[in-house]
Amino acid sequence: MKNRDHKEFNYFEYWTRRNFLKAAGVWAGAGLLQPLFPLIGAGKSIAAAYPDEVLSIEKYTKGRVKPGMVISKDNANLIKDIAPEGLMSELQRGGEIKIGETTMRPDAVNPKFWVDATLRNKGQAMLDKKGQLWTKDGKPWIGGDPFPEPTNALEAIWNYTFNPRRFDDLRVVSKIVTTDASGSVLRRDGAIYMQIQTVGRLVVDPKPVLPKYKDEIHRTLLSITYPFDVYGLAVASTIYYDAAKLPDTDLYVPNLRRTRRVPSTQRFEAASPYSTYYTSDLDLQNDPVLTWSWTLAGRKPMLGPSPSNLGARAQGATKDDFVFPDVDVKFPRSTWELRPEMLLVDGVPHLEGANYSKKRMYVDGVYHRAQMADLWDMAGKLWKFFVFFTGDCGVSDNAGGKAVDLTGIIFADLQRDYHSNVQFYNKVGDLDFRVNAGLTIEDWISPSALMRRARR
Amino acid sequence: MKETLLTRRRQEMRQAKLLLCELLVLLLMSAAQSTAWAQKAQNYTIGPFEITGFYQFTVDTPTEHANPNNSACLSFIVGPFKCSPGLQKKGGKPDLLLMRQLLDLNIFGKFNENWSVTFEPRFFFDMTKIADDHFRQYESLPDRFPGNGWMLRGGGNDFKAEMWQAYVDYRSGNWWVRTGKQQIAWGEALGLRVLDTVNPLDLSQNLATDRIFEEFDRVRVPQWFLRADYTIPNEAIPDLTAEFILNPGLVVPTILPPQGSPFNVVPAFLKVRNEVRQGEPTVGGRITGTVDPVQFSVNFITKPNDDAVGVFRQLLPTTGFPANCLAPEFPPGPCIGLNGHHPRIYIVGGSANYNWTWAGAVLRAETTVTPNAPFQSNIAGTPVKIVDRPVWKTVLAVDRPTYIIPGLDSMTIGFQFFETYTGGNKAGLTDATGAKLDSNVHIFTVFFQQPILDKRVSLEFFGMFDTDDAHWLQPVVHWEVGDHVRLDLLYNKFGGAEKRGSRFGSNLDFVNGPEFRFTYGF
């Protein structure tokens, strides 16, 4: 058998599933390749859907890269064709990753109820001529990935951004450490983040929509717990279902002792001193979908973060462990694996003040979830690289499974060589991580709730 | 010789006190730095209590001249005249307006999802009169009025400790009840007291001339209130909430700087006796909600007037009262004794904001009507009684972040227009400061905030312009150094031809000058 060069595995050129199936001449039951979706429905692994070559990094790289291998600047060239540009830049400046086996479970970074809803609601989603997501009977989307087999960038991006965290509600507790080029800690921030989905709800009643908030997609709350001078500052955002409309923002400002509505146009500015991320960057893509334009730049096997990166939840982990450990270093180590199909979705912002010329979201073709992105400045020079590690958080998702959510974030400013590394915890002080817990907008994310919950 | 020794001894004592203060600062800083919690972005906790706070050192210096209020004398022959050094020990411009250390703690205890408590003790050490020999002894942060025990403030002339806030929160379903010593702030306007009049202000340290971005947080006096909020379930108006507030009558008036202090605003020839009547309740409430895209509030409150409205009591010295208003060693002279009354007032009003998405701006409006605002009625320049007049206050404002400087973050720009209309016959009437009334007073304020250097440094400018030619300008540089240190350098500049006491004009130019603050937070 002829040995193919790994470049042949570019999905646009050869390996799109459709083309592969066409080439094989069968749809199912051949034992070699099948459409992915029925396999997921049958509770099987993804192994049957993809050729072996894209499920094993060892085969894919003809033995040059193997699971267990540590990649650093010394051997980064081995992965340059399957790594995002930002990851390459990180490795060349001192980052280290370990290569893991490809995860075969289709629900490794999505909760089971979400996967079930994707199966259940298949075929019911449509985009109108503006690109707005609806059900076929013109209602807000009802949950799960709307487009299980995305054919264009907009479908891929809707799959992720409709509910990036997948839960009906969640509250996470995080700490952020920002380091400079030398690795010195510049600033620490602490925050509580909450999200309450108002449509497409799958677990917590009322489902699938909160009737009072049917014109919204979700509300978020960012409440700062550290450092001292912003302690108690809370930012409540109302994100509308109309994906061309900017959110509403209400603040609780401890100094003012009251809430204050503010414009939500400051989306491309550092969230705090030294930090490397903007409001626009939260959840990788925090601006409404239709305020950016999207194109599909490619589909191909690529490295993606492994769900084994548990961050602060990895008990006993040290800085030597490749689990994105909770340590104050510039490059916490992490594990990466070959993903058989990655959609390269390029976005261009159309908002005042936008200082990115392009963002490339890497949307996993199995999970339909983006976990990393490259960003370019207005001069077209690579500027930032973000990684959103996702894994089993070890607590119940209140739907019969384990909560699968963010376990760490890297916001890397490659031009300044600054990093804002985010760790998540199951409990800090009196605050715990919880999902599908029945959190309500009236209780948490409204102007009066901001007053009630104010800690200063 | 004896005097020289005495002077030297005083200087040594002053130096020793300053050294002690500096050591205290170093001790606090090293203690905070040595604890693990300060390094881990986690606040210090003891059981259910979380402790945060800050230490702050402030130096405020004047650049213009001595406070004329401290040397404003009265003569039976020539009338008002300047009698330097008056209430100061030494004439001329003082070296300092304020040199102060402040430790502010916030202790938050959460017992469960329903119950929590908050305590905010504050400790002041005012070193102004230790470091600057222009001043006689005066009481810093005074609270001399009947019923002052409820302020929970104590100490000597230089050091004061107080329980600034202490309250219990109860939350359950649609209910939120906060009981205790607390600040309550209403309204949309910033830095303008229109709806934000529930609590009085403590102006005794430096009026309200600190960094304007912090508004009245450090000077809005927390009072004992029951505050109950109920969010009314309904389908039409999201977040419709009714609020009821009640202070059973533990009254605190506006607290002014003591006479003789750098910020004194009461002429030396006046002695005002604060006739605060405890037992007079403050009762109010408001309805808030959202009718998209407008957020609104409708407010009502009745309370004793914060500011003392003076009425002539007696001319001093009198028989059996040989002292004048000035220091004992100063030549005798007349002074006027006033009774400061706090008549009950009623305020109704409302506010609204509108998210103007097309313009990327938020529009704000706020208005109140006080049908019985109290004023002094004067005969021959002497306030003899209090009369009521209706007062209508209105603020219109717009906030819009705007990209001004290429490559930098947007500049936050705020603009406010403030009108005060006083109705009825105003002949012979003056306000609480003794200033003649105008039918209309128009004020514009602007606020700019430009972050630079990765948001580590913030350049701010606040300007208040009274159309009767008065202005207050405050440029600020705010620098965030790491997690714990904040530095502020600001300059206050009051000026203009308008000199009336209730306006922000050249009547306040004695506080013109730079202020520096070092803050260490934890």
Interface residues (C-beta under 8 A of the other chain):
Chain A: K175 I176 V177 L186 R187 R188 D189 G190 P211 K212 Y213 T225 Y226 P227 F228 D229 Y231 K245 L246 D248 P254 N255 L256 R257 R258 R260 R261 V262 P263 T265 Q266 E269 A270 S272 P273 Y274 S275 E352 G353 V428 G429 D430 E442 S446 P447 S448 A449 M451 R452 R453 R455 R456
Chain B: Q39 K40 A41 Q42 N43 T45 P48 E50 T52 G53 F54 N106 F108 K110 T118 D169 R171 N174 W176 Q183 I184 A185 W186 G187 E188 L190 F213 E214 E215 D217 R220 D229 T231 E235 P238 D239 T241 T288 T290 P293 Q295 N353 N355 T357 G360 A361 V362 D399 R400 P401 Y403 D409 S410 P451 D454 K455 R456 E480 G482 D483 H484 R486 T519 G521 F522
